[in-house]
Amino acid sequence: MHGLEDVPENLKGAVVVIGNFDGVHRGHQSIIAEAVKRARSRNVPALLLTFEPHPRDVFAPEPFMFRLTDGEAKAALARAMGMDGIVIMPFDRELASMEPERFVSRFLVVALGATSVVVGEDFHFGRARRGTPAFLREAGQKQGFDVIQCALLQAQNDPVSSSRIRSALNTGQLDLANRLLGYHWIIRGEVIVGDQRGRELGFPTANFELCPNCLLAQGVYAVRVRLAERLFDGVASLGKPMFDIHQSPFEVHMFDFDEDIYGQTIQVALISHIRGQMTFDGVDELVTQMKKDSEQARAALSRAAPLSELDRKLGFIIKG
C-alpha cells in the first residue's frame, strides 16, 4: 500500500512499526518481531510503515545511496516476518519538514488509529528531526497509544547497521553481510541481451543491470536463482576487466539450464563470495578458471543452510 489516503478498516488500530528499514537486517528484524508479538497478544494487526525513496537521496543533488532493499523487497521481507500490512509512504521535502506533532496526529492517529508504536532507539522524524522516541512516547500519552523503543542490536561489539552491511558487500565480505542481514542478500533484475561471450565460451549467462549506485564488490559468487516458481543453482560474475567494459552487467550462469528468458525477471540470492576479480592471459586460461569457479560454487551451494527462519521463508535456502 502506497500512502495513507485510504487505509483499509482491517488494518486500523494496529501495532505500527516505523522506520526506513533498508536491508531489513537483524536489527530491524528484532524491532519488527517485537511489533508482531505485541500485535498478536492484543489481537490487532501488525503494520509496517516505511518510506521511499531513502531520505538521504531526497536531499542529495542526485540519488547516491547504495540501497540494500527497495520498497518491494522490504515489503516481501516484512510479509515473511508476519506483518499484516505494509505502508510505503512517499518521502519528500514536504514530509521531512512536517512538524512531528502534525505527523503523529495526521498519520498515526487519524489515518491509522495506532494503538501502539514500535521504533528503534535511533529513530527520528519530522522537522529538524525533532520526532524522537521520547517525543513519540509523550505524544502517545496524549493521543492514546503506547510506544516501545527497541535498543540497537549488537554483533561483534558493533551495532548491526545498514551502513556496516553496505561496507561488507563493497569489500567482498559477503559472509559478514549475510550474517548481519540474517538472510542471504537478494538482488533482482530483468534479463537483458548481453555480449554473448559466455555462450561462446560454453557458459551461457542471464544478464541484468544492477542499480548504478550498487557498490557490490566485483568478483565471482555462488548463487541461487528464482525464476517464477523455479529455483536453480548457479555461479555469477560482476566485472569484466579482461574485456575492458566500463559498467558490466551482473551475469548469472544457471547450472543445467538453457532457456531463452530475455525480458523475464529473476531474483538472485548471493550465497558465497568465491573470489575477487581476476585478469587472464587468454581465453583458455579464463575457461579453465570458470570451470573451477563452477565447481567451487556447486560445493558452496551443497553446504548452504538457512541463516535464520526468515532465510528459509524467503525460499532460496531449503536445506538444514
Phi and psi restraints in degrees (value plus and minus 20) as a CYANA .aco file:
   2 HIS   PHI    -121.9   -81.9
   2 HIS   PSI     100.5   140.5
   3 GLY   PHI      61.1   101.1
   3 GLY   PSI     153.9   193.9
   4 LEU   PHI    -141.7  -101.7
   4 LEU   PSI       7.9    47.9
   5 GLU   PHI     -91.8   -51.8
   5 GLU   PSI     -53.3   -13.3
   6 ASP   PHI    -163.0  -123.0
   6 ASP   PSI      54.4    94.4
   7 VAL   PHI     -96.9   -56.9
   7 VAL   PSI     106.7   146.7
   8 PRO   PHI     -77.9   -37.9
   8 PRO   PSI     124.6   164.6
   9 GLU   PHI     -79.7   -39.7
   9 GLU   PSI     -52.5   -12.5
  10 ASN   PHI     -92.4   -52.4
  10 ASN   PSI     -26.9    13.1
  11 LEU   PHI    -126.7   -86.7
  11 LEU   PSI     -20.9    19.1
  12 LYS   PHI    -102.1   -62.1
  12 LYS   PSI     135.1   175.1
  13 GLY   PHI      56.6    96.6
  13 GLY   PSI       0.8    40.8
  14 ALA   PHI    -101.9   -61.9
  14 ALA   PSI     144.4   184.4
  15 VAL   PHI    -103.3   -63.3
  15 VAL   PSI      99.5   139.5
  16 VAL   PHI    -127.9   -87.9
  16 VAL   PSI     105.7   145.7
  17 VAL   PHI    -126.4   -86.4
  17 VAL   PSI     108.9   148.9
  18 ILE   PHI    -139.0   -99.0
  18 ILE   PSI     117.6   157.6
  19 GLY   PHI     148.5   188.5
  19 GLY   PSI     152.2   192.2
  20 ASN   PHI     -98.3   -58.3
  20 ASN   PSI     -60.2   -20.2
  21 PHE   PHI      38.4    78.4
  21 PHE   PSI      17.8    57.8
  22 ASP   PHI     -87.4   -47.4
  22 ASP   PSI      98.3   138.3
  23 GLY   PHI      79.0   119.0
  23 GLY   PSI     -45.8    -5.8
  24 VAL   PHI      23.7    63.7
  24 VAL   PSI      35.7    75.7
  25 HIS   PHI    -100.3   -60.3
  25 HIS   PSI    -195.5  -155.5
  26 ARG   PHI     -79.4   -39.4
  26 ARG   PSI     -54.8   -14.8
  27 GLY   PHI     -84.4   -44.4
  27 GLY   PSI     -66.4   -26.4
  28 HIS   PHI     -81.5   -41.5
  28 HIS   PSI     -59.4   -19.4
  29 GLN   PHI     -83.1   -43.1
  29 GLN   PSI     -55.0   -15.0
  30 SER   PHI     -87.1   -47.1
  30 SER   PSI     -55.1   -15.1
  31 ILE   PHI     -89.8   -49.8
  31 ILE   PSI     -65.1   -25.1
  32 ILE   PHI     -83.7   -43.7
  32 ILE   PSI     -61.7   -21.7
  33 ALA   PHI     -81.5   -41.5
  33 ALA   PSI     -57.9   -17.9
  34 GLU   PHI     -83.8   -43.8
  34 GLU   PSI     -60.2   -20.2
  35 ALA   PHI     -85.5   -45.5
  35 ALA   PSI     -63.4   -23.4
  36 VAL   PHI     -83.4   -43.4
  36 VAL   PSI     -64.4   -24.4
  37 LYS   PHI     -79.7   -39.7
  37 LYS   PSI     -64.5   -24.5
  38 ARG   PHI     -86.8   -46.8
  38 ARG   PSI     -60.6   -20.6
  39 ALA   PHI     -84.1   -44.1
  39 ALA   PSI     -62.4   -22.4
  40 ARG   PHI     -85.1   -45.1
  40 ARG   PSI     -57.8   -17.8
  41 SER   PHI     -87.8   -47.8
  41 SER   PSI     -45.2    -5.2
  42 ARG   PHI    -121.2   -81.2
  42 ARG   PSI     -23.8    16.2
  43 ASN   PHI      38.7    78.7
  43 ASN   PSI      23.6    63.6
  44 VAL   PHI    -147.4  -107.4
  44 VAL   PSI     145.9   185.9
  45 PRO   PHI     -89.5   -49.5
  45 PRO   PSI     137.0   177.0
  46 ALA   PHI    -128.8   -88.8
  46 ALA   PSI     105.0   145.0
  47 LEU   PHI    -147.2  -107.2
  47 LEU   PSI     111.9   151.9
  48 LEU   PHI    -120.7   -80.7
  48 LEU   PSI     108.0   148.0
  49 LEU   PHI    -134.2   -94.2
  49 LEU   PSI      95.8   135.8
  50 THR   PHI    -153.8  -113.8
  50 THR   PSI     159.8   199.8
  51 PHE   PHI    -154.3  -114.3
  51 PHE   PSI     122.7   162.7
  52 GLU   PHI    -162.5  -122.5
  52 GLU   PSI     119.4   159.4
  53 PRO   PHI     -94.6   -54.6
  53 PRO   PSI    -197.3  -157.3
  54 HIS   PHI     -83.4   -43.4
  54 HIS   PSI     115.0   155.0
  55 PRO   PHI     -71.3   -31.3
  55 PRO   PSI     -56.1   -16.1
  56 ARG   PHI     -84.1   -44.1
  56 ARG   PSI     -52.6   -12.6
  57 ASP   PHI     -90.0   -50.0
  57 ASP   PSI     -49.4    -9.4
  58 VAL   PHI     -85.6   -45.6
  58 VAL   PSI     -56.8   -16.8
  59 PHE   PHI    -115.5   -75.5
  59 PHE   PSI     -22.3    17.7
  60 ALA   PHI    -108.5   -68.5
  60 ALA   PSI     134.2   174.2
  61 PRO   PHI     -76.2   -36.2
  61 PRO   PSI     -52.3   -12.3
  62 GLU   PHI    -174.0  -134.0
  62 GLU   PSI     135.8   175.8
  63 PRO   PHI     -73.9   -33.9
  63 PRO   PSI     112.6   152.6
  64 PHE   PHI    -155.1  -115.1
  64 PHE   PSI     -30.9     9.1
  65 MET   PHI     -89.5   -49.5
  65 MET   PSI     115.0   155.0
  66 PHE   PHI     -99.4   -59.4
  66 PHE   PSI      80.1   120.1
  67 ARG   PHI    -104.4   -64.4
  67 ARG   PSI     116.2   156.2
  68 LEU   PHI    -106.0   -66.0
  68 LEU   PSI     -54.3   -14.3
  69 THR   PHI    -166.6  -126.6
  69 THR   PSI     115.4   155.4
  70 ASP   PHI    -106.2   -66.2
  70 ASP   PSI    -197.0  -157.0
  71 GLY   PHI     -78.6   -38.6
  71 GLY   PSI     -62.2   -22.2
  72 GLU   PHI     -83.7   -43.7
  72 GLU   PSI     -61.7   -21.7
  73 ALA   PHI     -87.9   -47.9
  73 ALA   PSI     -60.2   -20.2
  74 LYS   PHI     -80.8   -40.8
  74 LYS   PSI     -61.9   -21.9
  75 ALA   PHI     -83.0   -43.0
  75 ALA   PSI     -62.1   -22.1
  76 ALA   PHI     -83.3   -43.3
  76 ALA   PSI     -61.6   -21.6
  77 LEU   PHI     -87.0   -47.0
  77 LEU   PSI     -61.5   -21.5
  78 ALA   PHI     -83.4   -43.4
  78 ALA   PSI     -61.1   -21.1
  79 ARG   PHI     -82.8   -42.8
  79 ARG   PSI     -60.5   -20.5
  80 ALA   PHI     -83.5   -43.5
  80 ALA   PSI     -45.1    -5.1
  81 MET   PHI    -107.9   -67.9
  81 MET   PSI     -22.5    17.5
  82 GLY   PHI      84.3   124.3
  82 GLY   PSI     -12.0    28.0
  83 MET   PHI     -87.2   -47.2
  83 MET   PSI     120.8   160.8
  84 ASP   PHI    -105.6   -65.6
  84 ASP   PSI     -40.7    -0.7
  85 GLY   PHI    -178.2  -138.2
  85 GLY   PSI     133.1   173.1
  86 ILE   PHI    -151.7  -111.7
  86 ILE   PSI     106.9   146.9
  87 VAL   PHI    -132.2   -92.2
  87 VAL   PSI     103.7   143.7
  88 ILE   PHI    -126.2   -86.2
  88 ILE   PSI      87.6   127.6
  89 MET   PHI    -109.1   -69.1
  89 MET   PSI     111.0   151.0
  90 PRO   PHI     -82.9   -42.9
  90 PRO   PSI     104.5   144.5
  91 PHE   PHI    -120.0   -80.0
  91 PHE   PSI     106.7   146.7
  92 ASP   PHI    -165.2  -125.2
  92 ASP   PSI    -198.0  -158.0
  93 ARG   PHI     -84.4   -44.4
  93 ARG   PSI     -52.2   -12.2
  94 GLU   PHI     -84.7   -44.7
  94 GLU   PSI     -64.7   -24.7
  95 LEU   PHI     -85.6   -45.6
  95 LEU   PSI     -59.6   -19.6
  96 ALA   PHI     -83.2   -43.2
  96 ALA   PSI     -52.0   -12.0
  97 SER   PHI    -112.3   -72.3
  97 SER   PSI     -19.4    20.6
  98 MET   PHI     -87.1   -47.1
  98 MET   PSI     115.0   155.0
  99 GLU   PHI     -81.2   -41.2
  99 GLU   PSI     116.7   156.7
 100 PRO   PHI     -79.3   -39.3
 100 PRO   PSI     -51.0   -11.0
 101 GLU   PHI     -81.4   -41.4
 101 GLU   PSI     -60.8   -20.8
 102 ARG   PHI     -89.9   -49.9
 102 ARG   PSI     -58.5   -18.5
 103 PHE   PHI     -78.5   -38.5
 103 PHE   PSI     -67.8   -27.8
 104 VAL   PHI     -82.0   -42.0
 104 VAL   PSI     -68.9   -28.9
 105 SER   PHI     -85.8   -45.8
 105 SER   PSI     -66.7   -26.7
 106 ARG   PHI     -92.2   -52.2
 106 ARG   PSI     -63.9   -23.9
 107 PHE   PHI    -118.4   -78.4
 107 PHE   PSI     -73.7   -33.7
 108 LEU   PHI     -92.1   -52.1
 108 LEU   PSI     -58.6   -18.6
 109 VAL   PHI    -109.9   -69.9
 109 VAL   PSI     -79.0   -39.0
 110 VAL   PHI     -92.6   -52.6
 110 VAL   PSI     -71.8   -31.8
 111 ALA   PHI     -93.4   -53.4
 111 ALA   PSI     -60.7   -20.7
 112 LEU   PHI    -126.6   -86.6
 112 LEU   PSI     -45.5    -5.5
 113 GLY   PHI      39.0    79.0
 113 GLY   PSI      20.6    60.6
 114 ALA   PHI     -77.7   -37.7
 114 ALA   PSI     115.5   155.5
 115 THR   PHI    -117.0   -77.0
 115 THR   PSI     -40.2    -0.2
 116 SER   PHI    -175.8  -135.8
 116 SER   PSI     125.9   165.9
 117 VAL   PHI    -147.1  -107.1
 117 VAL   PSI     112.9   152.9
 118 VAL   PHI    -139.0   -99.0
 118 VAL   PSI     108.7   148.7
 119 VAL   PHI    -160.6  -120.6
 119 VAL   PSI     144.1   184.1
 120 GLY   PHI    -103.7   -63.7
 120 GLY   PSI     141.6   181.6
 121 GLU   PHI     -87.8   -47.8
 121 GLU   PSI     -37.5     2.5
 122 ASP   PHI    -119.6   -79.6
 122 ASP   PSI      -7.7    32.3
 123 PHE   PHI     -96.1   -56.1
 123 PHE   PSI     112.0   152.0
 124 HIS   PHI    -157.3  -117.3
 124 HIS   PSI     131.1   171.1
 125 PHE   PHI    -174.7  -134.7
 125 PHE   PSI     143.5   183.5
 126 GLY   PHI      61.8   101.8
 126 GLY   PSI    -199.2  -159.2
 127 ARG   PHI     -75.1   -35.1
 127 ARG   PSI     109.9   149.9
 128 ALA   PHI      36.5    76.5
 128 ALA   PSI       1.3    41.3
 129 ARG   PHI      35.8    75.8
 129 ARG   PSI      16.2    56.2
 130 ARG   PHI     -94.4   -54.4
 130 ARG   PSI     -39.8     0.2
 131 GLY   PHI     -98.0   -58.0
 131 GLY   PSI      73.4   113.4
 132 THR   PHI    -124.3   -84.3
 132 THR   PSI     149.1   189.1
 133 PRO   PHI     -76.0   -36.0
 133 PRO   PSI     -57.0   -17.0
 134 ALA   PHI     -85.9   -45.9
 134 ALA   PSI     -60.8   -20.8
 135 PHE   PHI     -81.5   -41.5
 135 PHE   PSI     -64.2   -24.2
 136 LEU   PHI     -80.5   -40.5
 136 LEU   PSI     -61.2   -21.2
 137 ARG   PHI     -83.2   -43.2
 137 ARG   PSI     -62.4   -22.4
 138 GLU   PHI     -87.0   -47.0
 138 GLU   PSI     -61.6   -21.6
 139 ALA   PHI     -84.6   -44.6
 139 ALA   PSI     -58.1   -18.1
 140 GLY   PHI     -83.8   -43.8
 140 GLY   PSI     -56.2   -16.2
 141 GLN   PHI     -82.0   -42.0
 141 GLN   PSI     -53.0   -13.0
 142 LYS   PHI    -102.5   -62.5
 142 LYS   PSI     -53.8   -13.8
 143 GLN   PHI    -120.9   -80.9
 143 GLN   PSI     -26.7    13.3
 144 GLY   PHI      75.5   115.5
 144 GLY   PSI       4.0    44.0
 145 PHE   PHI    -151.7  -111.7
 145 PHE   PSI     131.6   171.6
 146 ASP   PHI    -118.2   -78.2
 146 ASP   PSI     145.6   185.6
 147 VAL   PHI    -150.2  -110.2
 147 VAL   PSI     110.6   150.6
 148 ILE   PHI    -130.6   -90.6
 148 ILE   PSI     103.8   143.8
 149 GLN   PHI    -126.7   -86.7
 149 GLN   PSI     100.9   140.9
 150 CYS   PHI    -120.1   -80.1
 150 CYS   PSI     116.0   156.0
 151 ALA   PHI     -91.3   -51.3
 151 ALA   PSI     135.3   175.3
 152 LEU   PHI     -86.2   -46.2
 152 LEU   PSI     117.6   157.6
 153 LEU   PHI     -99.5   -59.5
 153 LEU   PSI     118.0   158.0
 154 GLN   PHI    -126.6   -86.6
 154 GLN   PSI     126.6   166.6
 155 ALA   PHI    -163.1  -123.1
 155 ALA   PSI     101.6   141.6
 156 GLN   PHI      35.0    75.0
 156 GLN   PSI      25.2    65.2
 157 ASN   PHI      48.2    88.2
 157 ASN   PSI      -9.5    30.5
 158 ASP   PHI    -148.4  -108.4
 158 ASP   PSI     129.6   169.6
 159 PRO   PHI     -82.8   -42.8
 159 PRO   PSI     124.1   164.1
 160 VAL   PHI     -95.3   -55.3
 160 VAL   PSI      96.8   136.8
 161 SER   PHI    -160.6  -120.6
 161 SER   PSI     136.5   176.5
 162 SER   PHI     -83.3   -43.3
 162 SER   PSI     -59.1   -19.1
 163 SER   PHI     -85.6   -45.6
 163 SER   PSI     -56.3   -16.3
 164 ARG   PHI     -86.9   -46.9
 164 ARG   PSI     -57.1   -17.1
 165 ILE   PHI     -89.2   -49.2
 165 ILE   PSI     -61.8   -21.8
 166 ARG   PHI     -78.4   -38.4
 166 ARG   PSI     -63.6   -23.6
 167 SER   PHI     -82.4   -42.4
 167 SER   PSI     -61.4   -21.4
 168 ALA   PHI     -84.3   -44.3
 168 ALA   PSI     -62.7   -22.7
 169 LEU   PHI     -85.7   -45.7
 169 LEU   PSI     -55.1   -15.1
 170 ASN   PHI     -91.2   -51.2
 170 ASN   PSI     -45.6    -5.6
 171 THR   PHI    -127.0   -87.0
 171 THR   PSI      -6.1    33.9
 172 GLY   PHI      58.9    98.9
 172 GLY   PSI      -7.4    32.6
 173 GLN   PHI    -112.6   -72.6
 173 GLN   PSI      44.6    84.6
 174 LEU   PHI     -83.3   -43.3
 174 LEU   PSI     -59.2   -19.2
 175 ASP   PHI     -78.4   -38.4
 175 ASP   PSI     -63.5   -23.5
 176 LEU   PHI     -85.4   -45.4
 176 LEU   PSI     -66.0   -26.0
 177 ALA   PHI     -78.3   -38.3
 177 ALA   PSI     -66.0   -26.0
 178 ASN   PHI     -85.0   -45.0
 178 ASN   PSI     -58.5   -18.5
 179 ARG   PHI     -84.2   -44.2
 179 ARG   PSI     -60.7   -20.7
 180 LEU   PHI     -89.4   -49.4
 180 LEU   PSI     -54.9   -14.9
 181 LEU   PHI     -89.7   -49.7
 181 LEU   PSI     -56.3   -16.3
 182 GLY   PHI      64.4   104.4
 182 GLY   PSI     -11.2    28.8
 183 TYR   PHI    -180.3  -140.3
 183 TYR   PSI     144.9   184.9
 184 HIS   PHI     -98.9   -58.9
 184 HIS   PSI     107.6   147.6
 185 TRP   PHI     -79.3   -39.3
 185 TRP   PSI     117.4   157.4
 186 ILE   PHI    -139.3   -99.3
 186 ILE   PSI     112.6   152.6
 187 ILE   PHI    -144.4  -104.4
 187 ILE   PSI     140.9   180.9
 188 ARG   PHI    -167.6  -127.6
 188 ARG   PSI     140.7   180.7
 189 GLY   PHI    -193.9  -153.9
 189 GLY   PSI     146.3   186.3
 190 GLU   PHI    -107.7   -67.7
 190 GLU   PSI     110.5   150.5
 191 VAL   PHI     -89.1   -49.1
 191 VAL   PSI     108.4   148.4
 192 ILE   PHI    -137.3   -97.3
 192 ILE   PSI     146.8   186.8
 193 VAL   PHI     -95.8   -55.8
 193 VAL   PSI     105.6   145.6
 194 GLY   PHI    -117.1   -77.1
 194 GLY   PSI    -178.6  -138.6
 195 ASP   PHI    -107.8   -67.8
 195 ASP   PSI     -20.0    20.0
 196 GLN   PHI      49.1    89.1
 196 GLN   PSI     -12.2    27.8
 197 ARG   PHI     -85.3   -45.3
 197 ARG   PSI     -59.1   -19.1
 198 GLY   PHI     -79.2   -39.2
 198 GLY   PSI     -63.5   -23.5
 199 ARG   PHI     -83.0   -43.0
 199 ARG   PSI     -61.3   -21.3
 200 GLU   PHI     -83.2   -43.2
 200 GLU   PSI     -49.4    -9.4
 201 LEU   PHI    -112.2   -72.2
 201 LEU   PSI     -17.8    22.2
 202 GLY   PHI      70.0   110.0
 202 GLY   PSI      -8.5    31.5
 203 PHE   PHI    -151.3  -111.3
 203 PHE   PSI      54.3    94.3
 204 PRO   PHI     -81.2   -41.2
 204 PRO   PSI     122.7   162.7
 205 THR   PHI    -147.5  -107.5
 205 THR   PSI     130.8   170.8
 206 ALA   PHI    -117.8   -77.8
 206 ALA   PSI      99.6   139.6
 207 ASN   PHI    -129.7   -89.7
 207 ASN   PSI     123.3   163.3
 208 PHE   PHI    -169.2  -129.2
 208 PHE   PSI     135.5   175.5
 209 GLU   PHI    -103.1   -63.1
 209 GLU   PSI     116.2   156.2
 210 LEU   PHI    -104.2   -64.2
 210 LEU   PSI     139.6   179.6
 211 CYS   PHI     -76.0   -36.0
 211 CYS   PSI     119.5   159.5
 212 PRO   PHI     -75.3   -35.3
 212 PRO   PSI     -46.4    -6.4
 213 ASN   PHI    -112.2   -72.2
 213 ASN   PSI     -15.9    24.1
 214 CYS   PHI     -92.7   -52.7
 214 CYS   PSI     102.5   142.5
 215 LEU   PHI    -128.8   -88.8
 215 LEU   PSI      10.4    50.4
 216 LEU   PHI     -78.1   -38.1
 216 LEU   PSI     115.6   155.6
 217 ALA   PHI     -81.1   -41.1
 217 ALA   PSI     118.0   158.0
 218 GLN   PHI     -88.0   -48.0
 218 GLN   PSI     133.7   173.7
 219 GLY   PHI     124.0   164.0
 219 GLY   PSI    -179.8  -139.8
 220 VAL   PHI    -140.1  -100.1
 220 VAL   PSI     118.1   158.1
 221 TYR   PHI    -150.9  -110.9
 221 TYR   PSI     124.0   164.0
 222 ALA   PHI    -103.7   -63.7
 222 ALA   PSI     111.5   151.5
 223 VAL   PHI    -156.9  -116.9
 223 VAL   PSI     140.2   180.2
 224 ARG   PHI    -137.6   -97.6
 224 ARG   PSI     117.2   157.2
 225 VAL   PHI    -138.6   -98.6
 225 VAL   PSI     110.3   150.3
 226 ARG   PHI    -126.9   -86.9
 226 ARG   PSI     102.3   142.3
 227 LEU   PHI    -138.4   -98.4
 227 LEU   PSI      84.5   124.5
 228 ALA   PHI      36.3    76.3
 228 ALA   PSI    -138.4   -98.4
 229 GLU   PHI    -119.5   -79.5
 229 GLU   PSI     -14.1    25.9
 230 ARG   PHI    -121.7   -81.7
 230 ARG   PSI     128.8   168.8
 231 LEU   PHI    -143.4  -103.4
 231 LEU   PSI     113.9   153.9
 232 PHE   PHI    -153.4  -113.4
 232 PHE   PSI     126.3   166.3
 233 ASP   PHI    -104.6   -64.6
 233 ASP   PSI     136.4   176.4
 234 GLY   PHI    -190.2  -150.2
 234 GLY   PSI    -199.3  -159.3
 235 VAL   PHI    -150.7  -110.7
 235 VAL   PSI     118.6   158.6
 236 ALA   PHI    -148.5  -108.5
 236 ALA   PSI     136.2   176.2
 237 SER   PHI    -156.7  -116.7
 237 SER   PSI     123.1   163.1
 238 LEU   PHI    -148.0  -108.0
 238 LEU   PSI     101.9   141.9
 239 GLY   PHI      83.5   123.5
 239 GLY   PSI     117.5   157.5
 240 LYS   PHI    -154.7  -114.7
 240 LYS   PSI      48.4    88.4
 241 PRO   PHI     -81.8   -41.8
 241 PRO   PSI     -48.7    -8.7
 242 MET   PHI     -87.0   -47.0
 242 MET   PSI     -48.2    -8.2
 243 PHE   PHI    -128.1   -88.1
 243 PHE   PSI     -11.8    28.2
 244 ASP   PHI      33.6    73.6
 244 ASP   PSI      30.8    70.8
 245 ILE   PHI    -123.3   -83.3
 245 ILE   PSI     104.9   144.9
 246 HIS   PHI     -82.7   -42.7
 246 HIS   PSI     -73.4   -33.4
 247 GLN   PHI    -149.9  -109.9
 247 GLN   PSI      75.6   115.6
 248 SER   PHI    -105.1   -65.1
 248 SER   PSI     134.5   174.5
 249 PRO   PHI     -96.8   -56.8
 249 PRO   PSI     151.0   191.0
 250 PHE   PHI    -101.9   -61.9
 250 PHE   PSI     103.6   143.6
 251 GLU   PHI    -133.3   -93.3
 251 GLU   PSI     106.5   146.5
 252 VAL   PHI    -139.9   -99.9
 252 VAL   PSI      99.9   139.9
 253 HIS   PHI    -116.9   -76.9
 253 HIS   PSI      92.4   132.4
 254 MET   PHI    -110.9   -70.9
 254 MET   PSI     105.3   145.3
 255 PHE   PHI     -86.3   -46.3
 255 PHE   PSI     120.4   160.4
 256 ASP   PHI      34.6    74.6
 256 ASP   PSI      24.4    64.4
 257 PHE   PHI    -163.6  -123.6
 257 PHE   PSI     113.3   153.3
 258 ASP   PHI    -173.1  -133.1
 258 ASP   PSI      57.5    97.5
 259 GLU   PHI    -150.5  -110.5
 259 GLU   PSI     135.9   175.9
 260 ASP   PHI    -104.5   -64.5
 260 ASP   PSI      90.2   130.2
 261 ILE   PHI    -143.2  -103.2
 261 ILE   PSI       3.5    43.5
 262 TYR   PHI     -76.3   -36.3
 262 TYR   PSI     116.3   156.3
 263 GLY   PHI      67.3   107.3
 263 GLY   PSI     -31.2     8.8
 264 GLN   PHI    -109.7   -69.7
 264 GLN   PSI     134.2   174.2
 265 THR   PHI    -116.6   -76.6
 265 THR   PSI     112.2   152.2
 266 ILE   PHI    -139.0   -99.0
 266 ILE   PSI     130.3   170.3
 267 GLN   PHI    -131.3   -91.3
 267 GLN   PSI     117.0   157.0
 268 VAL   PHI    -147.4  -107.4
 268 VAL   PSI     100.9   140.9
 269 ALA   PHI    -115.9   -75.9
 269 ALA   PSI     106.3   146.3
 270 LEU   PHI    -106.8   -66.8
 270 LEU   PSI      92.1   132.1
 271 ILE   PHI    -111.9   -71.9
 271 ILE   PSI     -63.0   -23.0
 272 SER   PHI    -173.1  -133.1
 272 SER   PSI     121.8   161.8
 273 HIS   PHI    -111.2   -71.2
 273 HIS   PSI      94.0   134.0
 274 ILE   PHI    -101.8   -61.8
 274 ILE   PSI     -66.9   -26.9
 275 ARG   PHI    -183.6  -143.6
 275 ARG   PSI     146.1   186.1
 276 GLY   PHI    -100.2   -60.2
 276 GLY   PSI     160.0   200.0
 277 GLN   PHI     -92.9   -52.9
 277 GLN   PSI     124.8   164.8
 278 MET   PHI    -152.4  -112.4
 278 MET   PSI     138.4   178.4
 279 THR   PHI    -132.8   -92.8
 279 THR   PSI     135.6   175.6
 280 PHE   PHI    -152.5  -112.5
 280 PHE   PSI     133.1   173.1
 281 ASP   PHI     -95.0   -55.0
 281 ASP   PSI     -40.7    -0.7
 282 GLY   PHI    -189.0  -149.0
 282 GLY   PSI     155.6   195.6
 283 VAL   PHI     -84.8   -44.8
 283 VAL   PSI     -58.0   -18.0
 284 ASP   PHI     -81.4   -41.4
 284 ASP   PSI     -62.1   -22.1
 285 GLU   PHI     -85.1   -45.1
 285 GLU   PSI     -58.3   -18.3
 286 LEU   PHI     -82.7   -42.7
 286 LEU   PSI     -66.4   -26.4
 287 VAL   PHI     -82.8   -42.8
 287 VAL   PSI     -60.9   -20.9
 288 THR   PHI     -79.2   -39.2
 288 THR   PSI     -63.2   -23.2
 289 GLN   PHI     -88.2   -48.2
 289 GLN   PSI     -57.2   -17.2
 290 MET   PHI     -82.4   -42.4
 290 MET   PSI     -56.9   -16.9
 291 LYS   PHI     -85.9   -45.9
 291 LYS   PSI     -60.9   -20.9
 292 LYS   PHI     -84.3   -44.3
 292 LYS   PSI     -62.0   -22.0
 293 ASP   PHI     -80.5   -40.5
 293 ASP   PSI     -61.7   -21.7
 294 SER   PHI     -83.7   -43.7
 294 SER   PSI     -60.9   -20.9
 295 GLU   PHI     -83.9   -43.9
 295 GLU   PSI     -62.6   -22.6
 296 GLN   PHI     -85.7   -45.7
 296 GLN   PSI     -58.8   -18.8
 297 ALA   PHI     -84.1   -44.1
 297 ALA   PSI     -65.1   -25.1
 298 ARG   PHI     -79.4   -39.4
 298 ARG   PSI     -61.6   -21.6
 299 ALA   PHI     -85.2   -45.2
 299 ALA   PSI     -63.5   -23.5
 300 ALA   PHI     -84.1   -44.1
 300 ALA   PSI     -59.8   -19.8
 301 LEU   PHI     -89.9   -49.9
 301 LEU   PSI     -51.9   -11.9
 302 SER   PHI     -88.1   -48.1
 302 SER   PSI     -43.1    -3.1
 303 ARG   PHI    -113.8   -73.8
 303 ARG   PSI     -30.0    10.0
 304 ALA   PHI     -83.8   -43.8
 304 ALA   PSI     113.4   153.4
 305 ALA   PHI    -155.6  -115.6
 305 ALA   PSI     141.0   181.0
 306 PRO   PHI     -81.0   -41.0
 306 PRO   PSI     120.8   160.8
 307 LEU   PHI    -104.3   -64.3
 307 LEU   PSI     -39.6     0.4
 308 SER   PHI    -185.8  -145.8
 308 SER   PSI     154.4   194.4
 309 GLU   PHI     -83.7   -43.7
 309 GLU   PSI     -52.5   -12.5
 310 LEU   PHI     -82.0   -42.0
 310 LEU   PSI     -61.1   -21.1
 311 ASP   PHI     -78.9   -38.9
 311 ASP   PSI     -59.6   -19.6
 312 ARG   PHI     -89.4   -49.4
 312 ARG   PSI     -61.8   -21.8
 313 LYS   PHI     -84.2   -44.2
 313 LYS   PSI     -49.4    -9.4
 314 LEU   PHI     -90.0   -50.0
 314 LEU   PSI     -36.9     3.1
 315 GLY   PHI      70.0   110.0
 315 GLY   PSI     -15.3    24.7
 316 PHE   PHI    -114.1   -74.1
 316 PHE   PSI     -44.9    -4.9
 317 ILE   PHI    -136.9   -96.9
 317 ILE   PSI      98.4   138.4
 318 ILE   PHI    -137.9   -97.9
 318 ILE   PSI     -20.1    19.9
 319 LYS   PHI    -111.0   -71.0
 319 LYS   PSI     149.0   189.0
